[in-house]
């Protein structure tokens, strides 16, 4: 029998050390190294034949040949299918992460009920709740009569044996992977070795049976999925469920997807009967917008192939502190610092004695640089006290030289703005030819000074700019 040894494994990144130490050299986390018993690695393939020491010979294929699209099964939830690329691929494994209470179990229960009502076999395995608690959630969502098979189990070997005893299910939900354990690893459930071993067995079952498996993963305090990062490399897709508890909006975003795009998002609204799909997120994000106050600008964003209109809110207030405060919610803080530096260097604004607060309304997080012009317009409007036109959208990237650079997919952004009743847009002068005939009027700007001059002209005598 193979000898078992003791190893010290980081519970954050999975790095292995020969002795204990306070700080992990791989990820830099403190007090995350725990002692685990390591044994011989379990084989992921068939056992080798006796008397043969070399590997088997497998055929090689060329690049040319008939390619068939992977068969998919639509979940019945349009926003979920948009993020996954059209549905669940047979034999695929999806890792779903999100903050506690964000609605992961609610979304998966609705997806299981939709698939089960379509005549597919669906199995929901809960390792954190009893079957009675899951039934109470189903009754609250009015899904108690959906044909979904339910069990509360944490042993991976028992789960695989039960699923293999009958017809292969079309969808299997494991909630959550941190509660699963396997006999092949001698460590406590939730450790790096157990999570990696349990995920490997479930992935092997998905590939051999053709069932789509969804693994629910916990997240750490910084928003990363808990457990070893190797699990994210093993699965076919990693989906993040984002949102703020203070807002009713929920964003489903694909971080990794082998069978579809990674720039699509799905928008949901938390209601009394679960998560409701939002067909027009722009109208929802702009609901209740105050058009008469300075410091608000509407940005025409793009999330994958979907255009979105969101509101940027800025507040520039004088401060008596030696170091002014910069607070950002929903945007990159480094880009805010860059926009402020460009406004000071090329537009003559003095923001060194002002606190700056920037917020993206609705709980959405914007990552593209095309939001620079909208953020700059909101900052200038708040500083000068001049409200921006309520029927105008802003888009464009600000360069360090003060020039405004064009954005991609300008035609789709302008079309979405026209659909919601906006009549004009502030956009960079460069790149307007590719947008064709715009559906709304465009006020072109060449650099940041044109933007500031237009806003200052609206403010007139109310300008509070310090020159």
N, C-alpha and C positions, 0 to 999 in steps of 0.2 A: 504494500500500500504506500502511496506517495506520502512523503513527509509534509506536514503543514507547518508553516512558519508564521511569524508575526510581522505585520507591516503597519506602517503609520500612513494613513491616507487623509488628504485634505478633503473635507466635506463640501467645499465650495467649488473647486476645480478638478478634483480627482488626482492630483499629483501624489506620488508614492515616495516615501522616505524610509530610510533604514532605522531611524531613531526619531523620538519626539522632539519637536521644537515649537516655540511659541508662534512664529510667523512663517507663513507659507512663502517660499521664494518664488513660486510660479505666479500666484495671483495677488500676493501682498496682504492677504487677510490674516488677522490675528485670531488665535485660539480656535482655529478650524480644523486642526489635525487631530485625528482620533485613531486609537489602536484597533486594528482589525486582524482577524485570522485569515490568512490567504492560503488557498489550496491549489491543486492543479487546475489549470484552465479547462473549462468544459468545451467540448468540441461542438461547433455550430453546424457541422455537416455529417454525412453518414460515416460510420466507423470504418477504418481501413481494413482491408482484407488481410488475413494472416499470411505471413511470409512475403509480403510485398512492402518494401521500404521506400519506394519512390512514389511520386504522385501519378495520377492517371493522366492520360493524354486526351485532350478535348479538342474539338474541331474549331478552326478559325474561320471567320467570315470576312468578306470585304465590305467596303462602305456602300456599295450599290446593292439594291434589293428593295423589295416591296415593304413599305412601312405602314403599319396599321395603327390607327389612333387607339390609345388605351380605352377600353370600355369603361364607361362611367355610369353611375347611378345617381340621378338627381335626388337631392334631399327633400325637395318640396318647399324649401325656404330660399327665395331668390337671392337675398343678400348673402347667405352662406354659400350658395353655388357660385356666385360671382367671385368670392374670395378664393375658393378651392379650384376655380378654373372650369366650372361646369358641373360639378358633382364629385362624388367619392369614386376614386379609381379602385377597381377590384384588386385586393392584395396590398393596398397602400396602408401606411401607418402615419397618423397625424398626431402631433403633440400640441395640445391646446393649453396655453398658460394665461394667467390673469390674476389680479388681486383678489383676496377673499371677499366674497359677497358681491362681486361684479356681475354675476349672472351666468357663469360657465355651466353649472348644472341645469339651470333653467333653459339655456339655449340647446343643450344636448338632449334634454327631455323632449323639447318641442321637435327637434330633428328626428329623434327616435319614433315619436308618435306619428310624424308625417310619413316616414318610411314604412312603419308598420301598417298604417292605414292603406298604403299602396300595395299590400300583399307581400312584402318582404319580411323575412325573419330578422328580428332585431333583439339583441341581448344587451341589457344594462347591468353591469357589475359594479357594485358600490363597495368600497373598502373603508369608507369613513362613516357612513350612515347605515342604520338598519333598514330593512325593507319597509317597515311601517312609516319611517320618516320620508322615504322616497314616495310612498303612496300618498302621503299627505301633500307633498309638493305637486304630484300629478292631479290630485283633486282640486288644489288651489288654481291650477292652470286649466281646469276643465278637460283633462286628458286621461281621466281614470279608466275610460273604456277603450283606450288604444291598445292594440295587440302587441304589447312589449313584454318580453320575458325579463324577469327581474331576479337578482340574487345579491346577497351580501357575503362576500368571500374575499380573502386576501392571499390564499395560497395559489401561486401561479400554476403549479402542476395540477391541482384540482380543477382550476378554471379551464385549462387546456383539455383535460380529460373529459370534462362535461361538455364543452363545445364540440369536441370531436365525436361524441357519442351519437349525435343526430345529424340532420342535414346541415351543411355549412351555413352559418348566418351571413346575411349581407352586411350587417354593421354590428360591431362590438364596441361598447363604451366601457373603459376602465377608469373609474373615478375613486382614487387617483393612483398614479404610478408610485408615489412615495409610500403608500401603505401596502404595496405588494411585497411578498417575500418568496424566496425559493429555497429548497433544501440543499441545493448545490453550493450555496454560499453560507459560511458560518459567521454571520454578523447580524446585528439588529436591523429590523426593517427601517427603511429610510436612509440608511447609510449609502455611500457611493457604490460599494460592491453590490449591495442588494438591488439598488435601482438599476444599475447596469445589467446585472444578471437577469432580473425580471423582465426588463425591456427586451433583452436579446431573445428570451423564450417566446414572448408575445409577438415579436417581429417575425420570428421563424414560423410561428403558426399562421400569421397573416399571409406570408408568401406561399406556404404550402396549401392552404385551404382556399385562398382567394377572397377571404373576408376582409373588409375594410375595418381597421381598428383605430379608435381614437383614444389616446392617452391624455388624461388630464394631469397637468403639472402645477405644483405650487410655485410661487414666485418669492424672491427675496425682497428685502426692504428697498433695494435699488431698482426693482422692476425686472430683474433677470430670473429666468426659470431655474428653480432650485435643483440641485443635483449636479452630476458631472456633465460637462459640455459635450462629452462623447455621445450622449443620448440624442442630442440635437443633430449630430452627424449621422446617426444610425437611422433615424426616421426619414420619411419622404417629405414631410411638410411640417413646418412649425408655424402655428397661428397664435397671435396674441390678441386677447380680448381686453380692450382699454376703455377707460372712462373714469369719470369723477363721480364720487358718491353724492356730491351736491347737485349734479345735473342728471337728467333722465336719459341723456344720450349715451350710447355705447358704440364703440368703434371696433370692428373686427378687421384685423390687419394681418396679412401673410408676411412673415419674416423670411421663410424659405418654402419653396414649392417646386418639386421636381416635375410636376405635371401641369403647371400653369404659371401665370404671372405672379410677381411678388409686389406689384405696385397698386393692386386693387384694394379697396376697402369696402366694408359693408357697414351700414349705419342702421342702428336699432334704437328704439325708444322703450324704456322700461315702463310698463303699465301694470294695472292691477291683475291682468290676465297673462302676465309674462312679457316677453320681448316682442314688440311689434315692428315690422319692417317700415323703413322710412323711404318712400319712393322718391321724394324730392327733398334731399337734405338741405339744399340752399335756403328754401323757404323756412325750414325749421330753425336753422342757425341765425337767420335774420329776423325772426319773430320778436316783436317788442323792441325794435331798435329805436333809439333816441336820435332823431335826425337834426335836432336843433342845437345840440350841445357840441362844443369844440372837442377835438381829440378823438374822433371816430372816423374810420375810413374802411370802406368795403373792398376786400381783395378778391380777385377772380383767381381761384386756385385750381389745380389739377391733381387729382388722386387717381393715378392710372389712366383709364379712359373716361373717367367721370369728372366733369367740371363742378366745382363747388364755390359758392360765394360765402365768405365768412367776414366777420367784422373785427377789425383791429381797434383796440381801445388803448389810448395813451394818456398819461397824466404827468405833466411836467410842473413841479412845484418847487419854489425856492427853499433852500435849506441853510441852516446856520452851522452845520457840521463841517469839519475840515474835509472829509471824504464823502461825497454825495452817494446816495444809494441807487443801485440799479437792480430792479426786480422785474423778472420776465416770467410769464405763465403761458405756455403753449407755443413758444418760439425759442430759437437758439440764442442764448445770452451772448455768445461771441459775435453773432451777426448784429445784434443790437449795439454792441460796443463799436463795431466797425461803422455802422450807419451814423452813430453819434459823432465819431471822429471825422467822417466825411462832411457832415453838416457843419462842424466847427471849422474845418480846414478850408472848404471850398465855398460854403454859403455864408460864412461870417456869423453863425449863431454861437452864442455863449451859453453852453450847458454845463460848464464846470461847477457852477454854484446852484445847481438844481438837482433835485431827486427825480428820477425817471422811472415810471412804472408802465409796463406794457402787458396787455392781456389779449388773448384770442378768445372771443366770446363763444360759449357753447361747449367748452371742454375739448375742442379739437386741437391737435398738435400739427403745426405746419413745419415742414422740413425743407421746402424748396426755396432757392434764393430769389425767385420771382416776387417774393413778398417784401423785398427791400423798399420799393417805392411806396407801398401801402403803409409800412411802418414809419417811413420818413414823413409822409403826409400827415399821419396821425400825430407825430411828435411836433411838427411845425404848427399844426392847427391848435394843439394844446398850449404851446408856448406863446403863440400870437393871439389866442382867444378868438380866432376866426373859424366858425363852423364851415365844414366842407360841403359842397353841393350834395344833397341827399340822393340824387339820381345819378351819381358818378361812381365808377369802379376804378381801381388802381392796380397796376401790375407793371413789373419791370425790375431788373437787377441793377443795383448801384455798384459801380466800380470804384476802386480806390482813387482814381483820378477825378471822380465826380461825374463821369459820363454815365448815362443810362443805357444798359444793354438789353437787347430784345429777349423775349421769352418764347418758349416753344408752345405749340398748339394754341396760338392766339385766336384763331377763328372759333374754336370750341368754347373758349372763355367768353368771347364777345357774344356768341349765340346764347349762352346761358344767361348772361347779363340782360340781353334784350328780352328773353323769355320772362324774366322776373320784373320787367318794367323799368330797367335802367336805360337812360337815354344818351349817356356819354361815358367816355372812358379816358383816363390818363395813361398813356403808354409811351414807351420809347419811340423816338422817330425812326431809328434803325429797325429794319425787319418788318415794317408795316406792309411792304409790297407782297410778302408771302401770305398775308391774311386775306387777300382778295378784296372783294367789296364788303366792308364791314356793315353789320346790321344797325349799328348805332354810331353816333358822331364820336370822333377821336380827337382829343387834344394832345398833339404830339409834343414831346419835350426832349431836348437833346442832352441836357445835363441836369444836375441837382439844383443849379441856380434858377433854371426855368420853373421848376416845381415850387421852390420857395417864393419866387417873385409872384407867381399866380396866387398862392395862398395869402401872402402878405397884402396883396392888392384887395382881396376880399375883406381883410380885417380892418383896413383903413386906420382910423384913429385908435382902435382898440388894441393895436399891436403892442405887445410887451417884450419885444425883442431887445436885447441889450447889445449894442454895437461897440 
